[in-house]
């Protein structure tokens, strides 16, 4: 405070000194003193006003200094309190630092655990991803496998359906085949019956070839012929079994071969018998319907020859057959002539008489038929 007052007084004294110095200078220069005095009076008033203000300021400054001292004392007290609090705070800070260090250590440990946990989580996530990917691949493979199995099943179903359709078609074809075979079986029955009836007719022709044959008047013969016809009718309802006797042989075994004296027309009868049998066997190979075979019987009933009737029927069914050629007839007639000569020789050598010899020759007709069939190549 004193330093400030001294400084202000010094400034005021300096100002007055400057004023008087200026006044002396002005007097020395010969200026108007009154004007100068008036000017300086105003200046002195200004300085006086300034001094009053300075004094007032100094008074105020004293009061401020007292307040400043009080404030200083208060602040010093507060500073002491703050110092004490600072000391306490330093202790707290040291404690907090210790706690911070322990917390930092725990944090570091937790950070390490967190890193380990993070690594574990990443590893587990990677394993989970691998498991999911493996499961997805397994499911994809299973789906593809099941898809292939479904496609295979579809293909198998389609194949089974195709086989079923084929089986149905084969069954239908088999049914039609059964119907056809049944019809053919019936036709075969009729055919065998027709063959047997035809054989009966041929045997009757053999009898008629010799008008003097006493057997024509034999009632037993007539009965056997009638029974043979009845047998033919009975065969309409029976199927020939495998290995069954030939219908022609059955006719012979029925007693339809008789003794006929050796006359020239006997060769013709034998030739006609061989030709008729060859023709009829060829017609059988051509699946001759039974009704057509009955036509042959009807023509026989009208007095026509058996061979000519069968020949006409063969000409209708197989116009180009080798059996229709004249040389074929000649060959069969030649075979018949050889057979006739052999029979004549047997009749001369036989002790049973001509009728017995001729019957023996006729019973051997199967050999003649076989020779004719072999020579002609007919089935």
Secondary structure, 3 states (H helix, E strand, C coil): CHHHHHHHHHHHHHHHHHHHHHHHHHHHHCCCHHHHHHHHHHHHHHHHHHHHHHHHHHHHHHHHHHHHHHHHHHHHHHHHHHHHHHHHHHHHHHHHHHHHHHHHHHHHHHHHHHHHHHHHHHHHHHHHHHHHHHHHHHHHHHHHHHHHHHHHHHHHHHHHHHHHHHHHHHHHHHHHHHHHHHHHHHHHHHHHHHHHHHHHHHHHHHHHCCCCCHHHHCHHHHHHHHHHHHHHHHHHHCCCCCCCCCHHHHHHHCCCCCCCCCCHHHHHHHHHHHHHHHHHHHHHHCCCCHHHHHHHHHHHHCCCCHHHHHHHHHHHHCCCCHHHCHHHHHHHHHHHHHHHHHHHHHHHHCCCHHHHHHHHHHHCHHHHHHHHHHHHCCC
